[in-house]
Amino acid sequence: MKRFPKIQPIASSLLLAAFIAASLTVKAWAWIESQAAAPNLPAATLEEHLARGHQDLNNHRYTQAEREFRAALALDPHLTVRARFPLAVTLFALQEHAEARKQFEAVLKETGNDPNVNYYLGRLDLADNNVDSAIHNLTIAASKPPFPDTDYYLGFAYFKKKDFNSAERWLKKAAALAPRDSRVQERLGILYHAIGREQDATRALALASKLHQQDIVANQQALDCGRSLDQQPLEAARKICQSLLDPEDLGKLVSLGTLYGQHGDYADALEPFRLAVQLDPDSYEMQYNLGLTYFRLKRYAEARDPLQKAVALRPDIFAVNAPLGATLYALGDDLAAYSVLDHANQLNPENHDIASLLCKAALDLARKSLEENHTGRARQYLLRAVRALPDDPQPHRLLAQVYESLGQRTEAQREREQADRLSSH
């Protein structure tokens, strides 16, 4: 079965854009800044279009994301999971419902039912007031819910059909999964009022109001925290910000970690991100936030596990692969680093910093292979280094040695001359 990326349906992602923008042992994040500042940079390859499209989608730059995914599909119209599905999600976010439906249905036709696709089709059905189709699609999605609000929308669909027993059952499931979602309690209150259970309606609506007020308070706490970090010494600001440290509220935890990260206080960002991972361990964003925070603190051994989990969940994003590759290289695991850096470089060949790191890892592995008399393997590593960083003379010098040992003197001379030309520049 094809695995669809977990792409949030609304603009609620809380990735650490400020963390990405910072610079440490490698400047692997310059590319992301350049994409935000100049989204019209030409994309020379299919992988570049995909990398930029996913980056734009994650950062809610939907118009740019649509352009990149369409460009990728123009190069390869068979990229159903990697390009057509995220294009459909992008169009959904842009509220271009007719075109989004067209793309989702094209995905469904090729892959068959999948909870990710059926979820979005169910949402579109609800928007079009096509209740029976919404129930069909959302029931499939609920078999393996891709998002916590899947049950809520299925309950809402049954409510619109006036099947109040089914609506109550699914809304109660939604409340158990998302006890802090005021929408669920509000819908339950409306349902109970419709069937004459006024006491239950009063309780549900009161809880909805309470949860809504808590959201307002949390937003104000985040504003106060950000303002205090801007204007006050860290010790004073920390006292204000700690009001967001709620071990049971994922939104508050991510807000707190993000705010600390934006102000360079990575040590204080660790605790909220640790707690966030405990609440949502299957989210690549939560794992990425934690791993990247360790990376910023140069605690590479601790960064490794969450970054590996983030990459396993979203192998298609350059910004997730890059810190893992740098982490593995810093830990001296050249072979593992080479594999991740090779993939990151394919996702974004234009990023010079990751290309440089890949070249270093390849050179280290080539030297080790030569010490072990694995000349052919050394040659492959060196050729990859040349592709990653064509202007570096060092791979050519080692290639000259490899060809000399193989008796290929013409090739050896060519590599020596190329190394000399590059060195003179």
TITI-931190 format. One record per residue (C-alpha): x, y, z; residue number from 1; residue in three letters. Coordinates in Angstrom, 1 decimal, always signed. Example, Ala and Ser with C-alpha at 12.3 -4.5 7.8 and 13.67 -1.06 7.14 Angstrom:
[[+12.3, -4.5, +7.8], 1, "ALA"]
[[+13.7, -1.1, +7.1], 2, "SER"]
! end
This chain:
[[+0.0, +0.0, +0.0], 1, "MET"]
[[+1.3, +3.5, -0.9], 2, "LYS"]
[[+1.9, +5.6, +2.1], 3, "ARG"]
[[+0.6, +9.2, +2.0], 4, "PHE"]
[[+2.4, +12.0, +3.8], 5, "PRO"]
[[+0.6, +13.3, +6.8], 6, "LYS"]
[[-0.3, +16.8, +5.7], 7, "ILE"]
[[-2.4, +19.0, +8.0], 8, "GLN"]
[[-5.7, +20.1, +6.4], 9, "PRO"]
[[-5.6, +23.6, +7.9], 10, "ILE"]
[[-3.0, +26.2, +8.6], 11, "ALA"]
[[-2.2, +25.0, +12.1], 12, "SER"]
[[+1.4, +23.7, +11.7], 13, "SER"]
[[+3.9, +25.0, +14.2], 14, "LEU"]
[[+7.2, +24.1, +12.7], 15, "LEU"]
[[+10.2, +26.0, +14.1], 16, "LEU"]
[[+10.9, +28.4, +11.2], 17, "ALA"]
[[+13.1, +30.5, +13.5], 18, "ALA"]
[[+15.1, +27.4, +14.5], 19, "PHE"]
[[+15.7, +26.5, +10.9], 20, "ILE"]
[[+16.9, +30.0, +10.2], 21, "ALA"]
[[+19.7, +29.8, +12.8], 22, "ALA"]
[[+23.2, +28.8, +11.9], 23, "SER"]
[[+25.4, +26.2, +13.7], 24, "LEU"]
[[+28.1, +23.7, +12.6], 25, "THR"]
[[+26.7, +23.8, +9.0], 26, "VAL"]
[[+24.7, +26.5, +7.4], 27, "LYS"]
[[+22.2, +24.1, +6.0], 28, "ALA"]
[[+19.3, +26.5, +6.5], 29, "TRP"]
[[+20.2, +29.3, +4.0], 30, "ALA"]
[[+18.2, +27.5, +1.3], 31, "TRP"]
[[+15.0, +27.8, +3.3], 32, "ILE"]
[[+15.5, +31.5, +3.9], 33, "GLU"]
[[+16.1, +32.0, +0.2], 34, "SER"]
[[+13.0, +30.1, -0.7], 35, "GLN"]
[[+10.9, +32.3, +1.6], 36, "ALA"]
[[+12.4, +35.5, +0.2], 37, "ALA"]
[[+12.5, +34.5, -3.4], 38, "ALA"]
[[+10.0, +31.8, -4.2], 39, "PRO"]
[[+10.3, +32.4, -7.9], 40, "ASN"]
[[+13.8, +30.8, -8.1], 41, "LEU"]
[[+13.9, +28.4, -11.1], 42, "PRO"]
[[+13.6, +24.7, -10.4], 43, "ALA"]
[[+16.0, +22.8, -12.6], 44, "ALA"]
[[+14.9, +19.3, -11.5], 45, "THR"]
[[+11.9, +17.2, -10.5], 46, "LEU"]
[[+13.3, +16.8, -7.0], 47, "GLU"]
[[+13.8, +20.5, -6.6], 48, "GLU"]
[[+10.2, +21.2, -7.5], 49, "HIS"]
[[+9.0, +18.6, -5.0], 50, "LEU"]
[[+11.3, +19.8, -2.2], 51, "ALA"]
[[+10.2, +23.4, -2.7], 52, "ARG"]
[[+6.6, +22.4, -3.0], 53, "GLY"]
[[+6.6, +20.6, +0.3], 54, "HIS"]
[[+8.5, +23.4, +2.0], 55, "GLN"]
[[+6.0, +26.0, +0.7], 56, "ASP"]
[[+3.1, +23.8, +1.8], 57, "LEU"]
[[+4.5, +23.3, +5.3], 58, "ASN"]
[[+5.0, +27.1, +5.6], 59, "ASN"]
[[+1.5, +27.8, +4.3], 60, "HIS"]
[[+2.8, +29.5, +1.1], 61, "ARG"]
[[+0.0, +27.8, -0.8], 62, "TYR"]
[[+0.2, +29.7, -4.1], 63, "THR"]
[[+3.9, +28.9, -4.4], 64, "GLN"]
[[+3.3, +25.3, -3.4], 65, "ALA"]
[[+0.6, +24.9, -6.1], 66, "GLU"]
[[+3.1, +26.2, -8.7], 67, "ARG"]
[[+5.8, +23.8, -7.6], 68, "GLU"]
[[+3.6, +20.7, -7.5], 69, "PHE"]
[[+2.1, +21.5, -10.9], 70, "ARG"]
[[+5.6, +21.9, -12.3], 71, "ALA"]
[[+6.6, +18.5, -10.9], 72, "ALA"]
[[+3.6, +16.9, -12.4], 73, "LEU"]
[[+4.4, +18.4, -15.7], 74, "ALA"]
[[+7.7, +16.6, -15.6], 75, "LEU"]
[[+6.2, +13.3, -14.3], 76, "ASP"]
[[+2.4, +13.0, -14.3], 77, "PRO"]
[[+2.6, +9.7, -12.5], 78, "HIS"]
[[+3.8, +11.2, -9.2], 79, "LEU"]
[[+0.5, +10.4, -7.5], 80, "THR"]
[[+1.6, +10.3, -3.8], 81, "VAL"]
[[+4.6, +12.7, -4.0], 82, "ARG"]
[[+3.0, +15.5, -6.1], 83, "ALA"]
[[-0.7, +15.1, -7.0], 84, "ARG"]
[[-1.8, +14.3, -3.4], 85, "PHE"]
[[+0.0, +17.4, -1.8], 86, "PRO"]
[[-1.3, +19.5, -4.8], 87, "LEU"]
[[-4.8, +18.5, -3.9], 88, "ALA"]
[[-4.2, +19.4, -0.2], 89, "VAL"]
[[-2.8, +22.7, -1.3], 90, "THR"]
[[-5.9, +23.4, -3.4], 91, "LEU"]
[[-8.0, +22.4, -0.5], 92, "PHE"]
[[-6.2, +25.0, +1.7], 93, "ALA"]
[[-6.7, +27.6, -1.0], 94, "LEU"]
[[-10.5, +26.7, -0.9], 95, "GLN"]
[[-10.4, +25.9, -4.6], 96, "GLU"]
[[-12.8, +23.0, -3.9], 97, "HIS"]
[[-13.7, +22.0, -7.4], 98, "ALA"]
[[-10.1, +21.6, -8.5], 99, "GLU"]
[[-9.1, +20.0, -5.2], 100, "ALA"]
[[-11.8, +17.4, -5.7], 101, "ARG"]
[[-10.6, +16.7, -9.2], 102, "LYS"]
[[-7.1, +16.0, -8.0], 103, "GLN"]
[[-8.2, +13.9, -5.0], 104, "PHE"]
[[-10.4, +11.8, -7.2], 105, "GLU"]
[[-7.5, +11.3, -9.6], 106, "ALA"]
[[-5.5, +10.0, -6.7], 107, "VAL"]
[[-8.3, +7.8, -5.5], 108, "LEU"]
[[-8.7, +6.3, -9.0], 109, "LYS"]
[[-5.1, +5.3, -9.0], 110, "GLU"]
[[-4.5, +4.2, -5.4], 111, "THR"]
[[-7.9, +3.1, -4.3], 112, "GLY"]
[[-9.5, +4.1, -0.9], 113, "ASN"]
[[-7.0, +5.5, +1.6], 114, "ASP"]
[[-8.0, +7.3, +4.8], 115, "PRO"]
[[-5.9, +10.4, +3.9], 116, "ASN"]
[[-7.7, +10.9, +0.6], 117, "VAL"]
[[-11.2, +9.9, +1.8], 118, "ASN"]
[[-10.8, +12.4, +4.7], 119, "TYR"]
[[-10.4, +15.3, +2.4], 120, "TYR"]
[[-13.1, +14.1, +0.0], 121, "LEU"]
[[-15.4, +13.8, +3.0], 122, "GLY"]
[[-14.7, +17.4, +4.0], 123, "ARG"]
[[-15.4, +18.5, +0.4], 124, "LEU"]
[[-18.6, +16.5, +0.5], 125, "ASP"]
[[-19.7, +18.3, +3.6], 126, "LEU"]
[[-18.9, +21.7, +2.1], 127, "ALA"]
[[-21.1, +20.7, -0.9], 128, "ASP"]
[[-23.8, +19.4, +1.4], 129, "ASN"]
[[-23.5, +15.9, -0.1], 130, "ASN"]
[[-24.2, +14.2, +3.1], 131, "VAL"]
[[-24.3, +10.6, +2.0], 132, "ASP"]
[[-21.1, +10.8, +0.2], 133, "SER"]
[[-19.5, +12.6, +3.1], 134, "ALA"]
[[-20.5, +9.7, +5.4], 135, "ILE"]
[[-19.2, +7.2, +3.0], 136, "HIS"]
[[-15.8, +8.9, +2.7], 137, "ASN"]
[[-15.4, +9.8, +6.3], 138, "LEU"]
[[-16.3, +6.3, +7.5], 139, "THR"]
[[-13.4, +5.0, +5.4], 140, "ILE"]
[[-11.2, +7.7, +6.9], 141, "ALA"]
[[-12.3, +6.8, +10.4], 142, "ALA"]
[[-11.1, +3.2, +10.0], 143, "SER"]
[[-7.6, +4.6, +10.4], 144, "LYS"]
[[-8.0, +8.3, +11.3], 145, "PRO"]
[[-5.4, +10.5, +9.6], 146, "PRO"]
[[-6.3, +13.5, +11.8], 147, "PHE"]
[[-7.8, +13.9, +15.3], 148, "PRO"]
[[-10.9, +15.6, +13.9], 149, "ASP"]
[[-11.9, +12.8, +11.6], 150, "THR"]
[[-14.5, +11.5, +14.0], 151, "ASP"]
[[-15.8, +15.1, +14.5], 152, "TYR"]
[[-16.6, +15.5, +10.8], 153, "TYR"]
[[-18.2, +12.1, +10.6], 154, "LEU"]
[[-20.4, +13.0, +13.5], 155, "GLY"]
[[-21.2, +16.3, +11.9], 156, "PHE"]
[[-22.2, +14.5, +8.7], 157, "ALA"]
[[-24.6, +12.2, +10.6], 158, "TYR"]
[[-26.0, +15.3, +12.3], 159, "PHE"]
[[-26.7, +16.9, +9.0], 160, "LYS"]
[[-28.4, +13.7, +7.9], 161, "LYS"]
[[-30.5, +13.9, +11.1], 162, "LYS"]
[[-29.2, +10.5, +12.2], 163, "ASP"]
[[-28.8, +11.7, +15.8], 164, "PHE"]
[[-27.8, +8.4, +17.4], 165, "ASN"]
[[-24.9, +7.9, +15.0], 166, "SER"]
[[-24.0, +11.6, +15.3], 167, "ALA"]
[[-23.8, +11.3, +19.1], 168, "GLU"]
[[-21.7, +8.1, +18.9], 169, "ARG"]
[[-19.1, +9.7, +16.7], 170, "TRP"]
[[-19.0, +13.0, +18.4], 171, "LEU"]
[[-18.5, +11.3, +21.7], 172, "LYS"]
[[-15.5, +9.5, +20.2], 173, "LYS"]
[[-14.2, +12.8, +18.9], 174, "ALA"]
[[-14.6, +14.3, +22.4], 175, "ALA"]
[[-12.5, +11.4, +23.8], 176, "ALA"]
[[-9.8, +11.9, +21.2], 177, "LEU"]
[[-9.8, +15.7, +21.4], 178, "ALA"]
[[-11.1, +16.7, +24.9], 179, "PRO"]
[[-10.0, +20.3, +24.4], 180, "ARG"]
[[-11.7, +20.9, +21.1], 181, "ASP"]
[[-14.6, +23.3, +21.7], 182, "SER"]
[[-16.2, +22.5, +18.3], 183, "ARG"]
[[-17.0, +19.0, +19.5], 184, "VAL"]
[[-18.8, +20.1, +22.6], 185, "GLN"]
[[-20.6, +22.8, +20.7], 186, "GLU"]
[[-21.9, +20.4, +18.2], 187, "ARG"]
[[-22.9, +17.9, +20.9], 188, "LEU"]
[[-24.8, +20.7, +22.6], 189, "GLY"]
[[-26.7, +21.6, +19.4], 190, "ILE"]
[[-27.5, +17.9, +18.9], 191, "LEU"]
[[-28.8, +17.4, +22.4], 192, "TYR"]
[[-31.0, +20.5, +22.0], 193, "HIS"]
[[-32.3, +19.1, +18.7], 194, "ALA"]
[[-33.5, +15.9, +20.4], 195, "ILE"]
[[-34.8, +17.6, +23.5], 196, "GLY"]
[[-32.1, +16.6, +26.0], 197, "ARG"]
[[-31.8, +20.1, +27.4], 198, "GLU"]
[[-29.7, +19.3, +30.5], 199, "GLN"]
[[-27.1, +17.5, +28.4], 200, "ASP"]
[[-27.2, +20.4, +25.9], 201, "ALA"]
[[-26.6, +22.9, +28.6], 202, "THR"]
[[-23.7, +21.0, +30.0], 203, "ARG"]
[[-22.1, +20.5, +26.6], 204, "ALA"]
[[-22.5, +24.2, +25.5], 205, "LEU"]
[[-21.1, +25.3, +28.9], 206, "ALA"]
[[-18.1, +23.1, +28.4], 207, "LEU"]
[[-17.7, +24.4, +24.8], 208, "ALA"]
[[-17.7, +28.0, +26.1], 209, "SER"]
[[-15.2, +27.1, +28.8], 210, "LYS"]
[[-12.9, +25.5, +26.3], 211, "LEU"]
[[-13.2, +28.5, +23.9], 212, "HIS"]
[[-12.3, +30.8, +26.8], 213, "GLN"]
[[-9.3, +28.6, +27.6], 214, "GLN"]
[[-8.2, +29.0, +23.9], 215, "ASP"]
[[-8.5, +32.8, +24.3], 216, "ILE"]
[[-6.4, +32.7, +27.5], 217, "VAL"]
[[-3.8, +30.5, +25.9], 218, "ALA"]
[[-3.5, +32.9, +23.0], 219, "ASN"]
[[-3.0, +35.8, +25.3], 220, "GLN"]
[[-0.4, +33.8, +27.4], 221, "GLN"]
[[+1.5, +33.2, +24.2], 222, "ALA"]
[[+1.4, +36.9, +23.3], 223, "LEU"]
[[+2.5, +37.9, +26.8], 224, "ASP"]
[[+5.3, +35.3, +26.6], 225, "CYS"]
[[+6.5, +36.6, +23.2], 226, "GLY"]
[[+6.4, +40.2, +24.4], 227, "ARG"]
[[+8.3, +39.5, +27.6], 228, "SER"]
[[+11.0, +37.6, +25.7], 229, "LEU"]
[[+11.3, +40.6, +23.4], 230, "ASP"]
[[+11.5, +43.2, +26.2], 231, "GLN"]
[[+12.7, +41.7, +29.4], 232, "GLN"]
[[+15.7, +39.7, +30.7], 233, "PRO"]
[[+15.3, +36.0, +30.2], 234, "LEU"]
[[+14.9, +35.2, +33.9], 235, "GLU"]
[[+11.9, +37.6, +34.2], 236, "ALA"]
[[+10.4, +36.5, +30.9], 237, "ALA"]
[[+10.7, +32.8, +31.9], 238, "ARG"]
[[+8.3, +33.4, +34.8], 239, "LYS"]
[[+5.7, +34.7, +32.5], 240, "ILE"]
[[+6.2, +32.1, +29.8], 241, "CYS"]
[[+6.0, +29.1, +32.1], 242, "GLN"]
[[+2.2, +29.6, +32.3], 243, "SER"]
[[+2.2, +27.8, +28.9], 244, "LEU"]
[[+3.9, +24.7, +30.3], 245, "LEU"]
[[+0.9, +22.5, +30.5], 246, "ASP"]
[[+1.8, +18.8, +30.1], 247, "PRO"]
[[-1.6, +18.0, +28.7], 248, "GLU"]
[[-2.0, +20.8, +26.2], 249, "ASP"]
[[-0.1, +20.2, +22.9], 250, "LEU"]
[[-0.9, +23.6, +21.5], 251, "GLY"]
[[+0.5, +25.4, +24.5], 252, "LYS"]
[[+3.6, +23.2, +24.6], 253, "LEU"]
[[+4.5, +23.8, +21.0], 254, "VAL"]
[[+3.8, +27.5, +21.3], 255, "SER"]
[[+6.1, +27.7, +24.3], 256, "LEU"]
[[+8.9, +25.8, +22.6], 257, "GLY"]
[[+8.6, +27.8, +19.5], 258, "THR"]
[[+8.7, +31.1, +21.3], 259, "LEU"]
[[+11.8, +30.1, +23.2], 260, "TYR"]
[[+13.4, +28.9, +20.0], 261, "GLY"]
[[+12.6, +32.1, +18.2], 262, "GLN"]
[[+14.5, +34.0, +20.9], 263, "HIS"]
[[+17.5, +31.6, +20.8], 264, "GLY"]
[[+16.7, +30.0, +24.2], 265, "ASP"]
[[+17.1, +26.4, +23.0], 266, "TYR"]
[[+17.7, +25.0, +26.5], 267, "ALA"]
[[+14.3, +26.2, +27.8], 268, "ASP"]
[[+12.7, +24.9, +24.5], 269, "ALA"]
[[+13.6, +21.3, +25.3], 270, "LEU"]
[[+11.1, +20.6, +28.1], 271, "GLU"]
[[+8.0, +21.7, +26.2], 272, "PRO"]
[[+9.1, +19.8, +23.1], 273, "PHE"]
[[+9.9, +16.7, +25.1], 274, "ARG"]
[[+6.4, +16.8, +26.6], 275, "LEU"]
[[+4.9, +17.5, +23.1], 276, "ALA"]
[[+6.5, +14.4, +21.7], 277, "VAL"]
[[+5.0, +12.3, +24.6], 278, "GLN"]
[[+1.6, +13.6, +23.6], 279, "LEU"]
[[+2.0, +13.1, +19.9], 280, "ASP"]
[[+4.8, +10.7, +19.2], 281, "PRO"]
[[+3.6, +10.0, +15.6], 282, "ASP"]
[[+3.9, +13.6, +14.5], 283, "SER"]
[[+7.0, +14.3, +12.4], 284, "TYR"]
[[+6.7, +17.9, +13.4], 285, "GLU"]
[[+7.0, +17.1, +17.1], 286, "MET"]
[[+9.9, +14.8, +16.6], 287, "GLN"]
[[+11.6, +17.3, +14.3], 288, "TYR"]
[[+11.1, +20.2, +16.8], 289, "ASN"]
[[+12.7, +18.1, +19.6], 290, "LEU"]
[[+15.6, +16.8, +17.4], 291, "GLY"]
[[+16.3, +20.2, +15.9], 292, "LEU"]
[[+16.5, +21.7, +19.4], 293, "THR"]
[[+19.0, +19.1, +20.5], 294, "TYR"]
[[+20.9, +19.8, +17.3], 295, "PHE"]
[[+21.0, +23.6, +18.0], 296, "ARG"]
[[+22.5, +22.8, +21.4], 297, "LEU"]
[[+25.1, +20.5, +19.8], 298, "LYS"]
[[+23.7, +17.6, +21.7], 299, "ARG"]
[[+24.0, +15.3, +18.7], 300, "TYR"]
[[+23.6, +12.0, +20.4], 301, "ALA"]
[[+20.3, +13.0, +21.8], 302, "GLU"]
[[+19.2, +14.7, +18.5], 303, "ALA"]
[[+19.7, +11.5, +16.5], 304, "ARG"]
[[+16.7, +9.5, +17.6], 305, "ASP"]
[[+13.9, +12.1, +17.2], 306, "PRO"]
[[+15.4, +13.3, +13.9], 307, "LEU"]
[[+15.5, +9.7, +12.6], 308, "GLN"]
[[+11.8, +9.3, +13.6], 309, "LYS"]
[[+11.0, +12.6, +11.8], 310, "ALA"]
[[+12.7, +11.5, +8.6], 311, "VAL"]
[[+11.0, +8.1, +8.8], 312, "ALA"]
[[+7.7, +10.0, +8.9], 313, "LEU"]
[[+8.5, +12.5, +6.2], 314, "ARG"]
[[+11.4, +11.4, +4.1], 315, "PRO"]
[[+10.4, +13.8, +1.3], 316, "ASP"]
[[+11.3, +17.0, +3.1], 317, "ILE"]
[[+14.8, +18.4, +2.7], 318, "PHE"]
[[+14.7, +20.5, +5.9], 319, "ALA"]
[[+14.0, +17.3, +7.9], 320, "VAL"]
[[+16.8, +15.2, +6.3], 321, "ASN"]
[[+19.4, +18.0, +6.4], 322, "ALA"]
[[+19.9, +18.2, +10.3], 323, "PRO"]
[[+19.8, +14.4, +10.6], 324, "LEU"]
[[+22.6, +14.1, +8.0], 325, "GLY"]
[[+24.6, +16.8, +9.8], 326, "ALA"]
[[+24.0, +15.1, +13.2], 327, "THR"]
[[+25.2, +11.7, +12.0], 328, "LEU"]
[[+28.3, +13.3, +10.5], 329, "TYR"]
[[+29.0, +15.1, +13.7], 330, "ALA"]
[[+28.7, +11.8, +15.6], 331, "LEU"]
[[+31.3, +10.2, +13.2], 332, "GLY"]
[[+28.8, +7.8, +11.6], 333, "ASP"]
[[+30.0, +8.5, +8.1], 334, "ASP"]
[[+28.2, +5.7, +6.4], 335, "LEU"]
[[+24.8, +6.6, +7.9], 336, "ALA"]
[[+25.5, +10.3, +7.3], 337, "ALA"]
[[+26.4, +9.6, +3.7], 338, "TYR"]
[[+23.1, +7.9, +3.0], 339, "SER"]
[[+21.0, +10.7, +4.5], 340, "VAL"]
[[+23.1, +13.5, +3.0], 341, "LEU"]
[[+22.9, +11.8, -0.4], 342, "ASP"]
[[+19.1, +11.8, -0.2], 343, "HIS"]
[[+19.0, +15.4, +1.1], 344, "ALA"]
[[+21.3, +16.5, -1.8], 345, "ASN"]
[[+19.0, +14.8, -4.3], 346, "GLN"]
[[+16.0, +16.7, -2.7], 347, "LEU"]
[[+17.9, +20.0, -3.1], 348, "ASN"]
[[+21.1, +19.9, -5.1], 349, "PRO"]
[[+21.4, +23.7, -4.9], 350, "GLU"]
[[+22.1, +23.7, -1.2], 351, "ASN"]
[[+25.9, +24.2, -1.1], 352, "HIS"]
[[+26.3, +23.4, +2.6], 353, "ASP"]
[[+24.7, +20.0, +2.5], 354, "ILE"]
[[+26.6, +19.3, -0.8], 355, "ALA"]
[[+29.8, +20.2, +1.0], 356, "SER"]
[[+29.0, +17.9, +3.9], 357, "LEU"]
[[+28.1, +15.1, +1.6], 358, "LEU"]
[[+31.4, +15.6, -0.2], 359, "CYS"]
[[+33.3, +15.4, +3.1], 360, "LYS"]
[[+31.4, +12.2, +4.1], 361, "ALA"]
[[+32.1, +10.7, +0.7], 362, "ALA"]
[[+35.8, +11.6, +0.9], 363, "LEU"]
[[+36.1, +10.0, +4.4], 364, "ASP"]
[[+34.4, +6.8, +3.2], 365, "LEU"]
[[+36.6, +6.8, +0.1], 366, "ALA"]
[[+39.8, +7.0, +2.1], 367, "ARG"]
[[+38.6, +4.2, +4.4], 368, "LYS"]
[[+37.8, +2.1, +1.4], 369, "SER"]
[[+41.3, +2.7, +0.0], 370, "LEU"]
[[+42.8, +1.7, +3.3], 371, "GLU"]
[[+40.8, -1.6, +3.0], 372, "GLU"]
[[+41.9, -2.0, -0.6], 373, "ASN"]
[[+38.3, -1.6, -1.9], 374, "HIS"]
[[+39.3, +0.5, -4.9], 375, "THR"]
[[+36.0, +0.2, -6.8], 376, "GLY"]
[[+34.0, +1.3, -3.7], 377, "ARG"]
[[+36.3, +4.2, -3.2], 378, "ALA"]
[[+35.8, +5.2, -6.8], 379, "ARG"]
[[+32.0, +5.3, -6.4], 380, "GLN"]
[[+32.2, +7.5, -3.3], 381, "TYR"]
[[+34.6, +9.9, -5.1], 382, "LEU"]
[[+32.4, +10.1, -8.2], 383, "LEU"]
[[+29.4, +11.0, -5.9], 384, "ARG"]
[[+31.6, +13.6, -4.2], 385, "ALA"]
[[+32.3, +15.1, -7.6], 386, "VAL"]
[[+28.6, +15.2, -8.5], 387, "ARG"]
[[+27.8, +16.9, -5.2], 388, "ALA"]
[[+30.6, +19.5, -5.3], 389, "LEU"]
[[+32.1, +19.7, -8.8], 390, "PRO"]
[[+34.4, +22.6, -7.9], 391, "ASP"]
[[+36.2, +20.8, -5.1], 392, "ASP"]
[[+39.7, +19.6, -6.3], 393, "PRO"]
[[+40.1, +17.0, -3.5], 394, "GLN"]
[[+37.9, +14.3, -5.0], 395, "PRO"]
[[+39.7, +14.6, -8.3], 396, "HIS"]
[[+43.1, +14.2, -6.6], 397, "ARG"]
[[+42.0, +11.0, -4.9], 398, "LEU"]
[[+40.4, +9.8, -8.1], 399, "LEU"]
[[+43.8, +10.2, -9.8], 400, "ALA"]
[[+45.3, +7.9, -7.2], 401, "GLN"]
[[+42.5, +5.4, -7.7], 402, "VAL"]
[[+43.0, +5.3, -11.5], 403, "TYR"]
[[+46.8, +5.2, -11.1], 404, "GLU"]
[[+46.4, +2.1, -8.9], 405, "SER"]
[[+44.1, +0.5, -11.5], 406, "LEU"]
[[+46.7, +1.2, -14.3], 407, "GLY"]
[[+44.3, +3.7, -16.0], 408, "GLN"]
[[+47.0, +6.4, -16.6], 409, "ARG"]
[[+45.0, +8.5, -19.0], 410, "THR"]
[[+42.1, +8.8, -16.6], 411, "GLU"]
[[+44.6, +9.5, -13.7], 412, "ALA"]
[[+46.2, +12.3, -15.7], 413, "GLN"]
[[+42.8, +13.8, -16.6], 414, "ARG"]
[[+41.8, +13.9, -12.9], 415, "GLU"]
[[+45.2, +15.5, -11.9], 416, "ARG"]
[[+44.7, +18.2, -14.5], 417, "GLU"]
[[+41.2, +18.8, -13.3], 418, "GLN"]
[[+42.3, +19.1, -9.7], 419, "ALA"]
[[+45.0, +21.6, -10.7], 420, "ASP"]
[[+42.6, +23.7, -12.7], 421, "ARG"]
[[+40.2, +23.8, -9.7], 422, "LEU"]
[[+42.9, +24.6, -7.3], 423, "SER"]
[[+44.1, +27.5, -9.4], 424, "SER"]
[[+40.7, +29.0, -9.3], 425, "HIS"]
! end
